[in-house]
Amino acid sequence: MTMTDFLATASSGRRTQQERSDTMRALLLQATIELLYERGYSRLTTLDVAKYAQVSRGALTHHFAHKEDLVVEAISWQLRSASDELEEFVANIEAGPLDTDRIIDHLWEMLSDRLFHITMEYLPEARNNTPFRERLMPVAAVFHAALDRIWLHLSRTSGLSAERAQTILNATMCLMRGMVAQQILRNDESYYEDLLQYWRDLLRREIAQAATSENIKRKKDR
């Protein structure tokens, strides 16, 4: 939802106090995510967030007393949204045949569309700020649990062991995080597409080998 959409929602119809409060919080969280992406954690201020959201400083501090509270809640909000999208994606792919290209493309779209760029902004703070890190860890665990459903689906439908499927997914995520980081200094779509195509081909070969090994094993067991 864009800032314009939020403002339109906030001013439309008669709503309860709780609905107005929820809308205000969502407005502030959205503004925080936008500014984390545009300016980074170190240059983010609560005053900037209030201005961006077009609300008073007092309205912001009513909901979030400190910058860290606001950022933790905004990151939690973003990761919960990403987790919900992952759950929906997995539900869709589980209903059909295995399509590893679709999995890779979805993960790349998710990570490269600001999600990991924003992650890179708050990770340095999390590394050096133990309370901040500890507040984020449970939310990150929910996101990783949604990712786990992908490797479980991969294992069930490919002949790969659960451990091998998990390793492949983890390697995929590490590759893509590195690619997103590299985008900061290298704007070259064909370069990234070549890497993704290499990974698509590699994963298909791995699954084909697993299927062949499984067939050989079944013949021996007969």
C-alpha positions in Angstrom: 0.0 0.0 0.0 1.4 3.4 -0.9 1.5 6.4 1.3 -1.3 7.9 -0.7 -3.4 4.8 -0.2 -2.8 5.0 3.6 -3.8 8.6 3.8 -6.9 7.9 1.7 -7.8 5.1 4.1 -7.2 7.2 7.1 -9.6 9.9 6.0 -12.4 7.6 4.6 -15.6 6.9 6.4 -16.4 6.6 10.1 -14.0 4.3 12.0 -13.5 3.2 15.6 -10.7 4.5 17.7 -8.9 1.2 17.4 -9.2 1.3 13.6 -7.8 4.8 13.5 -4.9 3.7 15.8 -4.2 0.6 13.7 -4.2 2.8 10.5 -1.8 5.3 12.1 0.6 2.6 13.2 0.6 1.0 9.7 1.2 4.4 8.2 4.2 5.0 10.4 5.6 1.5 9.8 5.3 1.9 6.0 7.0 5.3 6.2 9.8 3.8 8.3 10.4 1.0 5.7 10.4 3.5 2.9 13.0 5.7 4.7 15.2 2.7 5.7 15.4 1.9 2.0 16.0 5.5 0.9 18.3 6.8 3.6 19.5 3.8 5.7 19.3 3.2 9.4 22.0 5.6 10.6 20.4 8.6 8.8 16.8 7.7 9.8 15.2 10.0 12.4 11.7 9.8 14.0 11.1 13.4 12.8 11.8 12.3 9.2 9.3 9.4 9.6 6.7 11.8 11.0 7.2 14.2 8.1 7.1 11.4 5.5 3.9 10.0 7.0 2.4 13.5 7.2 1.6 13.2 10.9 2.8 15.2 13.9 5.8 14.2 16.0 3.4 13.8 18.9 1.3 11.3 17.0 4.5 9.2 16.3 5.7 9.3 19.9 2.3 8.3 21.1 2.8 5.0 19.3 6.6 4.6 19.4 8.6 6.3 22.2 12.0 5.6 20.6 13.6 5.1 17.1 14.6 1.6 18.0 11.0 0.7 18.9 9.8 2.0 15.6 12.4 0.3 13.5 12.0 -3.1 15.3 8.2 -3.0 14.7 8.6 -1.8 11.1 11.1 -4.7 10.3 8.7 -7.1 12.1 5.8 -5.8 10.0 7.8 -6.2 6.8 9.1 -9.7 7.6 5.6 -10.8 8.6 4.3 -9.6 5.3 7.1 -11.4 3.4 6.4 -14.5 5.4 2.7 -14.4 4.5 3.6 -14.0 0.8 5.9 -17.0 1.1 3.2 -19.1 2.7 0.8 -18.2 -0.1 3.5 -19.0 -2.7 4.3 -22.4 -1.2 0.6 -23.3 -1.0 0.4 -22.6 -4.7 3.4 -24.6 -5.8 2.5 -27.5 -3.5 -0.7 -27.9 -5.6 1.2 -28.5 -8.8 4.3 -30.3 -10.1 7.8 -29.4 -9.0 9.0 -26.2 -10.8 12.4 -25.2 -9.5 12.7 -22.3 -11.9 9.6 -20.8 -10.4 11.1 -21.2 -6.9 14.3 -19.4 -7.9 12.5 -16.6 -9.7 10.2 -16.0 -6.8 13.0 -15.9 -4.2 15.0 -13.5 -6.4 12.0 -11.2 -6.9 11.4 -11.2 -3.2 14.9 -10.5 -2.1 15.9 -8.0 -4.8 12.7 -6.0 -4.4 14.1 -4.0 -1.5 13.7 -6.7 1.2 17.4 -7.5 1.4 18.5 -4.0 0.7 16.6 -2.9 3.8 18.1 -5.9 5.7 21.6 -4.7 4.9 20.7 -1.3 6.6 19.8 -2.7 10.0 22.2 -5.8 10.2 25.2 -3.7 11.3 23.1 -2.2 14.1 21.9 -5.7 15.1 25.5 -7.0 15.1 26.6 -4.4 17.6 23.4 -3.9 19.6 22.5 -7.0 21.5 19.0 -6.0 22.7 18.1 -4.8 19.2 19.3 -8.1 17.8 17.4 -10.2 20.3 14.2 -8.3 19.6 14.5 -9.1 15.9 15.5 -12.8 16.2 11.9 -14.2 16.9 10.6 -12.3 13.8 13.4 -13.6 11.6 12.6 -17.1 12.9 9.0 -16.8 11.5 10.4 -15.8 8.1 12.8 -18.7 8.1 10.0 -21.1 9.0 8.2 -20.0 5.9 11.3 -20.6 3.9 11.6 -24.1 5.4 8.3 -25.1 3.7 10.1 -24.6 0.3 12.9 -27.0 1.0 10.4 -29.5 2.5 8.3 -29.3 -0.8 11.5 -29.6 -2.8 12.5 -32.8 -0.8 9.1 -34.4 -1.1 8.8 -33.9 -4.8 12.3 -34.3 -6.1 13.9 -37.4 -4.6 16.4 -35.2 -2.7 17.0 -35.9 0.9 15.6 -33.3 3.3 19.1 -32.4 4.3 20.2 -31.9 0.7 17.2 -29.9 -0.2 17.8 -27.6 2.8 21.4 -27.1 1.8 20.4 -26.2 -1.7 17.8 -23.7 -0.4 20.4 -22.2 2.0 22.9 -21.9 -0.8 20.3 -20.3 -3.1 19.6 -17.7 -0.4 23.3 -17.0 0.2 23.9 -16.6 -3.5 21.0 -14.2 -3.9 22.0 -12.1 -0.8 25.4 -11.7 -2.4 23.9 -10.7 -5.7 21.7 -8.1 -4.0 24.7 -6.7 -2.2 26.6 -6.5 -5.4 23.8 -4.5 -7.1 24.8 -1.5 -5.0 27.9 -1.0 -7.2 27.0 -3.0 -10.3 23.9 -2.3 -12.3 23.9 -5.0 -14.9 20.7 -7.0 -15.4 22.3 -9.5 -17.9 25.0 -10.3 -15.3 22.5 -11.3 -12.7 20.3 -13.1 -15.1 23.3 -15.2 -16.2 24.0 -16.2 -12.6 20.3 -17.1 -12.0 20.2 -19.1 -15.2 23.4 -21.0 -14.1 21.7 -21.7 -10.8 18.4 -22.9 -12.4 20.4 -25.3 -14.7 22.5 -26.5 -11.7 19.4 -27.3 -9.6 17.6 -29.1 -12.5 20.7 -31.3 -13.0 20.9 -32.0 -9.3 17.3 -33.1 -9.2 17.7 -35.2 -12.3 20.6 -37.0 -10.7 18.6 -37.6 -7.5 15.8 -39.0 -9.6 18.2 -41.4 -11.4 19.7 -42.5 -8.1 16.2 -43.1 -6.7 15.2 -45.2 -9.7 18.4 -47.3 -9.5 17.8 -47.9 -5.8 14.2 -49.0 -6.4 15.3 -51.5 -9.1 17.8 -53.0 -6.7 15.2 -53.3 -4.0 12.8 -55.3 -6.1 
